[in-house]
Amino acid sequence: MKINTVELAISAVRQSQYPDDDKPEFLLVGRSNVGKSSFINSIIERKNFARISSKPGKTQTLNFYNINDDFYLVDVPGYGFANVSKERQQKFGMMIEEYLENRQYLKEVFLLIDFRHKPTQDDLLMYNFLKYYEHSVTIVCTKVDKIGKTLREKQVKMIKDTLNIKDDDKFVLFSSSTKLGKADISNIIDEIVYKKED
């Protein structure tokens, strides 16, 4: 997948503000500090396009990134950040649920999990939520470079067991620093958008 153009097309808080074209969409979900901005910047090959903040919880809208005018990466507010008020967390939850319930153009969800830690209760809730709505899910384990190669197999088993992931879900080890897993994500997008097989 060659990245030619990238633009933040729309920041939405409700369904009426979503793009009204029929481009395929790829949703990114994960905890506030899981590395979603780094993931986006790595995939779109732009250094600081998605702002990387030292303060988790900065994303407060559904951000639709138009890639090559062919598809959207949709970034949503991170979950599980304690400093965000309960009221705001509930608002974010309703915003994401509205999108998941109604968006016919959603083709794949990338659920980002911090590879260094056991998935949290929030991660498990999100995974089960996505499966309840019967969405195709790719588990993306971020920050893999922080774990030694000899320990990675153990971490993979622990994450898969904790989430009890289904056989049809894809599982990608990813590092924005080393570019590990970037080709896997590009291939998943290619197969859907450009109908390319590996």
Buried (B, 14 or more C-beta within 10 A) or exposed (E): BEEEEBEEBBEBBEEEEBBEEEBBBBBBBBBBBBBBBBBBBBBBEEEEBBEBEEEBBBBBBBBBBBBBEBBBBBBBBBBBBEEBEEEBBEBBBEBBEBBBEEBEBBBBBBBBBBBEBEBBEBBBBBBEBBBEEEBBBBBBBBBBBEBEEEEBEEBBEBBBEBBEBEEEBBBBBBBBEEEBBBEBBBBBBBBBBEEEEE
